[in-house]
């Protein structure tokens, strides 16, 4: 049994504002029921060893998961769908931009080992492997998490409900990179960049416990760098129970991060920074992460004020791969009546459009000569339902702060 793991602002409705937080190391259940936490990213495997396949490198992460809840967590072997799946992601922070540069297919878990990495373990079902007991932990090696036969596509999972199909489709393409975290070599050659790995678990009994909030702590991250062979070299500890976007705020306290909960559905997190360019213009940088919303995001709209002329408008996403069904088409942008709006195809036009799906982060940016004002950024939801959009306060009023040293200082005084 053991060998299977060890083988090679002001807040609006449905919004919670985040203060500079200590990294969660709770070891305590957030609510009754099963409560999965991604506890550790011990190491990573480089499957390409610096020999890129069509410009792409491939990785997988080791992990330790814990059940910090009050009930055992289901870990049945497929085709039984009541088992966790794990997404693996990579991010880059460069020149003030926090972007996702890689993602994997989903590792399907099987056979939980009852260990005590997080707490004193109370083994479930007499030590069987179909459930993870209260307080117990379960490890997987990086090689096991990158074994493509255990990897399934993301479209088979409803992250809000934690449900999956049990049996899964298999990745396509080159056997060295298929299904694993895929990163373009061109995204790794910028001096001054810092990198972050993120693991994210989804499980049905966890997602549906604690008034359906126990899955808000299922992602964790760890900083790393690349050596000369593009292998991962980790530094520092795993930052438990928070998404990798918090690395952006750790690097720059002027970043604002806000959770955005869709009523009766999943969670988004918006991060942003507004800063002066030193020439009288301002740079607006937004990152939107979807933790668990199955409805997904199909548009992102920012108020730009009367007379504003946005320039250097940008969008960034992360590529799906290995036969995943989702489109790779970039979002289009339109400058309307005092708004700047990015959007993908509608659900009615294409159910597999490049919406912001769970476990991914997209970026939106522009420059303008107008300073930031208080206003509502709108996240349009992709799949039909009520509401069809969520609005969150994301800009700050700086008009009364012009006595500071300049536009950069003015923005930081409010947005930091």
PLY file of the C-alpha trace (Angstrom):
ply
format ascii 1.0
element vertex 416
property float x
property float y
property float z
element edge 414
property int vertex1
property int vertex2
end_header
0.00 0.00 0.00
2.73 2.44 0.89
4.61 1.93 -2.37
1.83 3.41 -4.50
2.63 6.84 -3.06
6.38 6.61 -2.77
7.20 5.45 -6.25
9.20 7.50 -8.54
-11.72 48.61 -0.22
-15.40 48.66 0.75
-16.95 45.25 0.44
-20.16 44.50 -1.40
-22.60 41.57 -1.31
-20.86 38.18 -1.62
-17.41 39.74 -1.19
-14.94 39.38 1.67
-11.99 41.77 1.93
-8.58 40.35 2.79
-6.16 42.08 5.11
-2.44 41.21 4.94
-2.79 37.71 6.32
-0.52 35.39 8.17
-0.31 32.18 6.16
-2.83 29.66 7.38
-1.32 26.76 9.28
-4.52 26.10 11.17
-4.62 22.37 11.66
-8.19 23.06 12.84
-11.41 22.34 10.96
-13.14 25.38 9.51
-16.52 23.67 9.85
-17.93 20.21 10.64
-17.52 17.42 8.10
-14.62 16.30 5.96
-12.16 19.15 5.41
-9.27 18.54 3.02
-6.20 20.78 3.21
-3.23 20.78 0.83
-0.50 20.58 3.47
2.85 20.38 1.68
4.64 20.51 -1.68
7.86 18.60 -0.83
9.50 18.46 -4.29
8.88 18.37 -8.03
9.91 16.21 -10.98
11.26 17.54 -14.26
10.08 15.12 -16.94
11.88 16.86 -19.81
15.27 17.43 -18.09
15.80 20.66 -19.99
15.09 19.05 -23.37
11.98 20.93 -24.39
9.38 19.24 -26.59
8.25 21.82 -29.16
9.33 24.54 -26.75
7.49 23.00 -23.78
8.84 21.65 -20.48
6.84 19.30 -18.23
6.68 18.97 -14.44
4.71 17.36 -11.62
4.56 18.12 -7.89
4.76 15.87 -4.87
2.14 16.54 -2.22
0.84 15.77 1.25
-2.90 16.16 1.84
-4.57 16.26 5.25
-8.10 15.83 6.54
-8.41 18.55 9.19
-12.17 18.05 9.48
-14.40 16.15 11.88
-15.43 13.29 9.57
-13.46 10.82 7.40
-12.82 11.91 3.80
-13.78 9.53 0.98
-10.85 8.21 -1.07
-12.38 5.38 -3.08
-10.69 3.97 -6.17
-12.29 4.77 -9.53
-14.70 4.10 -11.14
-16.24 5.13 -7.80
-16.34 8.93 -8.20
-15.97 9.64 -4.47
-12.25 10.31 -4.48
-10.21 13.54 -4.60
-8.52 14.97 -7.66
-5.51 17.30 -7.65
-4.66 20.18 -10.00
-1.06 21.37 -10.31
-0.18 24.91 -11.43
2.83 27.20 -11.92
2.98 31.01 -11.77
5.50 33.76 -12.52
5.92 37.20 -10.94
7.77 39.57 -13.25
7.73 43.38 -13.49
4.75 43.58 -11.15
2.69 41.09 -13.15
1.54 37.86 -11.49
0.62 35.37 -14.23
-0.16 31.67 -14.49
2.31 30.04 -16.87
1.44 26.35 -16.57
-1.21 23.85 -15.54
-1.66 20.11 -15.42
-4.45 17.66 -15.93
-5.93 16.25 -12.70
-4.34 13.49 -10.64
-7.09 11.06 -9.54
-6.43 9.86 -5.99
-6.69 6.27 -4.84
-6.00 4.45 -1.57
-5.36 6.86 1.32
-2.53 6.14 3.74
-3.32 7.08 7.32
-0.31 9.16 8.41
0.03 12.05 10.87
1.77 14.89 9.02
-0.76 17.51 10.20
-2.34 16.17 13.39
-2.70 13.04 15.44
-4.29 10.58 13.03
-7.47 8.64 13.83
-7.39 6.04 11.01
-10.69 5.48 9.22
-12.34 2.09 8.75
-9.73 0.23 10.76
-6.87 1.51 8.63
-8.40 0.75 5.22
-7.47 2.96 2.25
-10.94 3.96 1.02
-11.18 6.90 3.46
-8.74 9.36 5.02
-9.33 9.49 8.77
-9.79 12.57 10.91
-6.44 14.30 11.41
-4.73 11.93 8.98
-2.45 12.74 6.04
-1.75 11.07 2.72
1.40 11.59 0.57
1.95 11.22 -3.16
5.33 11.36 -4.87
6.01 13.72 -7.78
6.49 10.79 -10.12
3.14 9.28 -9.16
1.40 12.65 -9.60
2.88 12.92 -13.08
1.98 9.41 -14.25
-0.22 10.22 -17.21
-2.43 7.13 -16.80
-3.67 8.60 -13.49
-4.40 12.04 -15.00
-7.82 13.16 -16.20
-9.04 16.39 -17.87
-10.42 19.30 -15.88
-13.71 19.50 -17.79
-14.92 16.32 -16.09
-14.97 18.00 -12.66
-17.53 20.31 -11.07
-15.32 22.01 -8.49
-18.24 23.67 -6.69
-19.92 20.34 -5.96
-16.67 18.36 -5.97
-18.13 15.77 -8.32
-16.29 13.81 -11.00
-17.11 11.05 -13.47
-15.14 8.31 -11.71
-13.40 6.94 -14.77
-11.60 9.61 -16.77
-10.38 10.33 -20.27
-6.66 10.04 -21.01
-4.26 12.72 -22.16
-3.12 12.93 -25.77
0.15 13.96 -27.41
3.83 13.45 -26.76
4.31 10.92 -23.94
6.95 13.05 -22.21
4.72 16.05 -21.61
1.09 14.96 -21.95
-1.15 15.66 -18.97
1.67 17.13 -16.86
2.27 20.78 -15.92
3.29 22.28 -19.25
5.39 25.47 -19.29
6.82 27.24 -22.33
10.59 27.73 -22.19
10.00 31.29 -23.37
8.24 32.01 -20.05
11.31 31.03 -18.02
14.06 33.18 -19.51
13.35 36.57 -17.94
15.92 37.73 -15.38
14.36 38.95 -12.16
11.35 36.67 -12.35
10.21 34.64 -9.34
8.18 31.44 -9.62
5.55 29.65 -7.58
4.01 26.18 -7.61
0.45 25.56 -6.48
-1.42 22.38 -5.63
-5.21 22.30 -5.44
-7.42 19.42 -4.29
-11.13 18.90 -5.05
-13.25 16.25 -3.29
-17.01 15.78 -3.13
-17.55 15.32 0.61
-15.17 18.21 1.34
-16.85 20.56 -1.17
-20.33 19.81 0.18
-19.45 20.10 3.89
-19.42 23.11 6.20
-22.25 24.89 4.42
-20.24 24.22 1.25
-17.27 26.31 2.42
-14.82 23.58 3.48
-13.25 23.66 0.01
-12.07 27.27 0.38
-8.76 26.07 1.91
-7.85 23.40 -0.63
-5.00 25.19 -2.45
-1.45 25.88 -1.22
1.71 27.28 -2.80
5.49 27.30 -2.53
8.19 29.49 -4.08
10.85 28.00 -6.35
13.49 28.77 -8.92
14.91 26.87 -11.88
18.47 25.54 -12.13
20.51 25.41 -15.33
18.64 22.28 -16.45
15.24 23.87 -15.75
14.67 21.60 -12.78
12.69 23.04 -9.86
14.57 24.16 -6.74
12.15 25.02 -3.92
12.78 27.66 -1.26
10.93 28.41 1.96
7.94 26.54 3.31
4.64 25.60 1.74
2.10 28.36 2.35
-0.86 26.30 3.37
-4.53 26.90 2.67
-4.18 29.90 0.36
-3.91 30.32 -3.40
-0.62 31.30 -5.02
-1.87 34.84 -5.72
-0.93 35.67 -2.13
2.71 35.42 -3.23
2.08 38.60 -5.23
0.95 40.43 -2.11
3.83 39.00 -0.09
6.24 40.42 -2.67
4.40 43.76 -2.88
2.19 44.89 0.04
0.50 47.46 -2.23
-1.39 44.65 -3.93
-5.03 44.34 -2.82
-6.67 40.92 -2.70
-10.40 40.33 -2.33
-12.38 37.08 -2.27
-15.55 37.14 -4.38
-18.11 34.45 -3.53
-20.86 33.73 -6.03
-24.12 33.27 -4.07
-24.81 29.55 -3.60
-21.84 28.71 -5.81
-18.03 28.95 -5.95
-15.27 31.43 -5.15
-13.21 33.85 -7.22
-10.33 35.95 -5.91
-9.46 39.34 -7.40
-5.99 40.81 -6.98
-5.00 44.22 -8.28
-2.49 47.04 -8.09
-2.80 50.56 -9.50
0.46 52.48 -9.80
1.83 55.62 -11.37
4.10 55.29 -14.39
6.07 58.41 -13.45
4.93 60.34 -16.54
1.48 61.39 -15.42
-0.16 58.14 -16.52
-1.34 55.20 -14.43
-1.01 51.44 -14.82
-3.92 49.19 -13.83
-3.01 45.53 -13.24
-5.67 42.93 -12.37
-5.44 39.18 -11.75
-8.62 37.13 -11.40
-8.45 33.58 -10.02
-11.26 31.02 -10.08
-10.93 28.65 -7.15
-14.17 26.70 -7.34
-16.85 28.29 -9.52
-18.31 25.84 -12.02
-20.24 28.73 -13.57
-16.85 30.28 -14.43
-16.18 33.84 -15.61
-16.93 34.94 -19.15
-16.27 38.68 -18.94
-14.38 41.27 -16.89
-15.42 44.93 -16.97
-13.59 47.91 -15.44
-14.94 51.49 -15.23
-12.45 53.90 -16.78
-14.14 57.26 -16.28
-15.34 59.88 -18.75
-12.76 60.96 -21.28
-10.31 58.18 -20.42
-8.34 56.78 -23.35
-6.96 53.37 -22.31
-3.65 52.37 -23.88
-1.34 49.33 -23.67
-4.39 47.13 -23.14
-3.43 43.56 -22.33
-4.81 40.10 -21.55
-3.05 36.93 -20.41
-4.30 33.39 -19.91
-2.78 29.93 -19.53
-2.92 27.23 -22.20
-5.02 24.10 -21.94
-3.37 21.08 -23.53
-3.22 17.30 -24.05
-6.66 17.12 -25.65
-8.61 19.21 -23.13
-11.84 20.35 -24.78
-11.65 24.07 -23.93
-10.85 26.75 -26.50
-7.52 28.60 -26.49
-8.90 31.80 -28.07
-7.88 34.98 -26.22
-10.58 37.21 -24.83
-11.50 40.23 -26.92
-11.65 43.74 -25.46
-14.04 46.62 -26.12
-13.87 50.24 -24.95
-17.47 51.24 -24.34
-19.22 54.10 -22.61
-16.87 54.70 -19.65
-15.96 51.00 -19.42
-13.26 48.66 -20.64
-14.57 45.13 -21.04
-12.85 41.84 -21.87
-14.95 38.82 -22.85
-14.83 35.34 -24.31
-17.58 33.79 -26.42
-20.88 33.39 -24.62
-22.09 30.05 -23.30
-24.77 30.04 -25.98
-22.14 30.54 -28.68
-19.69 27.92 -27.42
-20.07 25.85 -24.24
-16.33 25.08 -24.44
-15.24 28.70 -24.84
-12.13 29.96 -23.06
-13.99 30.99 -19.89
-12.04 31.45 -16.67
-12.56 27.92 -15.32
-11.80 26.65 -11.82
-8.13 26.34 -10.88
-6.97 29.03 -13.32
-5.95 32.71 -13.24
-6.32 35.32 -16.01
-4.86 38.85 -16.22
-6.25 42.17 -17.45
-4.27 45.41 -17.73
-4.17 48.88 -19.27
-2.69 52.38 -18.88
-4.62 55.63 -18.74
-3.97 59.29 -17.98
-6.78 59.35 -15.41
-6.07 58.46 -11.76
-7.98 55.69 -10.01
-11.47 56.37 -8.71
-13.71 54.29 -6.52
-15.83 52.04 -8.71
-17.18 48.57 -9.28
-15.32 45.96 -11.31
-17.80 43.46 -12.76
-17.14 39.73 -13.14
-19.60 38.35 -15.68
-20.52 34.69 -15.10
-20.22 32.33 -18.05
-22.77 29.60 -17.40
-26.44 30.61 -17.11
-27.82 31.28 -13.64
-28.64 33.95 -11.09
-26.97 36.35 -10.66
-25.40 36.79 -14.08
-22.58 38.96 -12.71
-20.84 39.93 -9.47
-19.61 43.46 -8.78
-16.71 44.17 -6.43
-15.20 47.48 -5.34
-11.67 47.42 -6.74
-10.51 51.01 -7.33
-9.74 53.77 -4.80
-10.31 57.52 -4.65
-7.01 59.44 -4.66
-8.08 62.97 -5.52
-7.63 64.21 -1.95
-4.11 62.81 -1.70
-2.33 64.95 -4.30
-0.11 66.51 -1.61
2.05 63.38 -1.61
5.23 63.09 -3.63
3.70 61.99 -6.89
1.18 59.74 -8.61
2.96 56.55 -7.57
2.93 57.55 -3.90
-0.70 58.67 -4.11
-1.85 55.30 -5.42
0.18 53.36 -2.90
-1.17 55.40 0.00
-4.68 54.23 -0.81
-4.22 50.86 -2.50
-1.54 49.54 -0.19
0 1
1 2
2 3
3 4
4 5
5 6
6 7
8 9
9 10
10 11
11 12
12 13
13 14
14 15
15 16
16 17
17 18
18 19
19 20
20 21
21 22
22 23
23 24
24 25
25 26
26 27
27 28
28 29
29 30
30 31
31 32
32 33
33 34
34 35
35 36
36 37
37 38
38 39
39 40
40 41
41 42
42 43
43 44
44 45
45 46
46 47
47 48
48 49
49 50
50 51
51 52
52 53
53 54
54 55
55 56
56 57
57 58
58 59
59 60
60 61
61 62
62 63
63 64
64 65
65 66
66 67
67 68
68 69
69 70
70 71
71 72
72 73
73 74
74 75
75 76
76 77
77 78
78 79
79 80
80 81
81 82
82 83
83 84
84 85
85 86
86 87
87 88
88 89
89 90
90 91
91 92
92 93
93 94
94 95
95 96
96 97
97 98
98 99
99 100
100 101
101 102
102 103
103 104
104 105
105 106
106 107
107 108
108 109
109 110
110 111
111 112
112 113
113 114
114 115
115 116
116 117
117 118
118 119
119 120
120 121
121 122
122 123
123 124
124 125
125 126
126 127
127 128
128 129
129 130
130 131
131 132
132 133
133 134
134 135
135 136
136 137
137 138
138 139
139 140
140 141
141 142
142 143
143 144
144 145
145 146
146 147
147 148
148 149
149 150
150 151
151 152
152 153
153 154
154 155
155 156
156 157
157 158
158 159
159 160
160 161
161 162
162 163
163 164
164 165
165 166
166 167
167 168
168 169
169 170
170 171
171 172
172 173
173 174
174 175
175 176
176 177
177 178
178 179
179 180
180 181
181 182
182 183
183 184
184 185
185 186
186 187
187 188
188 189
189 190
190 191
191 192
192 193
193 194
194 195
195 196
196 197
197 198
198 199
199 200
200 201
201 202
202 203
203 204
204 205
205 206
206 207
207 208
208 209
209 210
210 211
211 212
212 213
213 214
214 215
215 216
216 217
217 218
218 219
219 220
220 221
221 222
222 223
223 224
224 225
225 226
226 227
227 228
228 229
229 230
230 231
231 232
232 233
233 234
234 235
235 236
236 237
237 238
238 239
239 240
240 241
241 242
242 243
243 244
244 245
245 246
246 247
247 248
248 249
249 250
250 251
251 252
252 253
253 254
254 255
255 256
256 257
257 258
258 259
259 260
260 261
261 262
262 263
263 264
264 265
265 266
266 267
267 268
268 269
269 270
270 271
271 272
272 273
273 274
274 275
275 276
276 277
277 278
278 279
279 280
280 281
281 282
282 283
283 284
284 285
285 286
286 287
287 288
288 289
289 290
290 291
291 292
292 293
293 294
294 295
295 296
296 297
297 298
298 299
299 300
300 301
301 302
302 303
303 304
304 305
305 306
306 307
307 308
308 309
309 310
310 311
311 312
312 313
313 314
314 315
315 316
316 317
317 318
318 319
319 320
320 321
321 322
322 323
323 324
324 325
325 326
326 327
327 328
328 329
329 330
330 331
331 332
332 333
333 334
334 335
335 336
336 337
337 338
338 339
339 340
340 341
341 342
342 343
343 344
344 345
345 346
346 347
347 348
348 349
349 350
350 351
351 352
352 353
353 354
354 355
355 356
356 357
357 358
358 359
359 360
360 361
361 362
362 363
363 364
364 365
365 366
366 367
367 368
368 369
369 370
370 371
371 372
372 373
373 374
374 375
375 376
376 377
377 378
378 379
379 380
380 381
381 382
382 383
383 384
384 385
385 386
386 387
387 388
388 389
389 390
390 391
391 392
392 393
393 394
394 395
395 396
396 397
397 398
398 399
399 400
400 401
401 402
402 403
403 404
404 405
405 406
406 407
407 408
408 409
409 410
410 411
411 412
412 413
413 414
414 415
